[in-house]
Structures are given as C-alpha cells and as structure tokens.
Amino acid sequence: MSTKTDVRGDRIMKALLRAGDISVQELVDQVGTSAPSIRRDLARLEKRGLVLRTHGGATLVEPLLYEPFRHDTSFQARELRSADAKRRIGVAASELIGESETIGLTAGTTTTQIGRSLRHRRGISVITNAVNIGMELCNQPAIKTMLTGGTLAWAWTFALAGQPALNFLRDVYLDKAFISITGFDMERGITTLESEEAAVSLAFIRNAKKVIVVADSKKMGQVSPALICPISAIHCLVTDSDLPKSIHEELTARGIEVILA
C-alpha cells in the first residue's frame, strides 16, 4: 500500500472515529480526494476489519463486538453517558502515542475509545486489564496486545483485577499510561468505584514514564470511594472543552498539561 493511500486511510479513520458513521461525500470533502478513491479506501479498511461499508458511506464495526450486551439497561447507560465527548477524548489521546511505544490502557469507556482509535495504527504495544479492549485489538496483527490476567471481580465490568493483574504489571515498563477514572478532585485526587480497580490503575501509574488521565468534564469535582493517586502524580489531563476555566488554570499552574478535545 502506498504512503499516499496510508495517509488517506488515516484521515478516513479519524473522521469515522469522531463521527461514528459518515457518508462518502462527507469523506470526499474532509479528505480531499475523489469518491472512487474513497470507495476503494473503504474497501481496503473493511478487509482489515476496521469499518463496515453501508449504502453511501461507512460505519465503525465496534457495535458488533458488544451485541450480547445491547439489551441490558446498565450497559446501555454506561455506553451512552457522554459518548460524543469520550469519542473526541479518545481520538485526541491516541494522537499522543508515538510509533514503537508501549502504552498502558486501564479499563473504562474512555480508554476503550483510545484503543478503538489505535486499530489502524502499526508498531504499538498495548498492555491493558480490559477484556473488551483486547477484543477491539485482537484482529490487528500490527499492534501487540497483552492482557494482564486477573479476576472479573464485579458485575458488568470488563476490568481484570486482583493479584494476577498486579503481578503482571510489576514487571513491565510503559512509555505512557492512560488512566480512566470516575472522579477528579483537586484536593482528593483521582478516584474510581472499586478498590481492586484502583490498585491496578496505581500499578500502571507507578511503571509509566508519563501518566495521562482521560476523563470528560462531568467527572471534575466528583469523588468516588477508591483513591487511585493524588493529582500531583499525573502529567496530563485529556478532557472536553467544557472543563471549567478555574480547574484548567489551577492544573496549568501545577505544571499539568491540559488537552481539550
């Protein structure tokens, strides 16, 4: 495949990741090429299992992965909460990942969007405790994907936790760790719902050169039961443009990079 075709494919994937589904004409306008070229590119991406062609356009294939859970109201609520913001955050966070890097993705709906945004990439190693992120990446041979192992300790989670997960993470080193959370408070730190999950997230953090929290702005000011770490332990926050100005300014004053998606 030519470099020019690779570039077009990357642009098509980014457009789809932001929109979820898109028409050929919209891709023509955004990518700047002809409709026949777009259709050929979509056919190539479909063969790689990245997109599903539709009448007049294309959509991402990820809904098929979660079909067994579609009719459960708990799953639907988690999936739809701040869905657009999480999609944008996932794309923005994925652009921080360089070739040949080893990254960690904790379990979570926002980190799932990062994993989804990497499927067309090459030469990246991913370590995760999320069963569903492993599912998202399992048919992409150009990405090395490793699951920590562990126990599915509570209902409606894809998160592996417990001592096997901690043992695995003790012996790995990461260029970047992307941490999904349920609470972000300037004084009480970043938090999540379960202490077992917090322990795994902290293990990712301890072995990473750079720690990046990914969270929509609705998590700001929220405090969940299980502490992951204080704010001082993170290097970057990727969030949406509704982040309150006061929090943005305080984080910047503390030397923490803020990226608005």
Secondary structure, DSSP 4 states (H G I P E B T S, - for coil): --HHHHHHHHHHHHHHHHHSEEEHHHHIIIIIS-HHHHHHHHHHHHHTTSEEEETTEEEESGGGGGGGGTT-HHHHHHHHTTHHHHHHHHHHHHTTPPTT-EEEE-SSHHHHHHHHHTTT--SEEEEESBHHHHHHHTT-TTEEEEE---EE-STT--BEESHHHHHHHHT--EEEEEEE-SEEETTTEEEES-HHHHHHHHHHHHTEEEEEEE--GGGBT---SEEEE-GGG-SEEEE-TTS-HHHHHHHHHTT-EEEE-
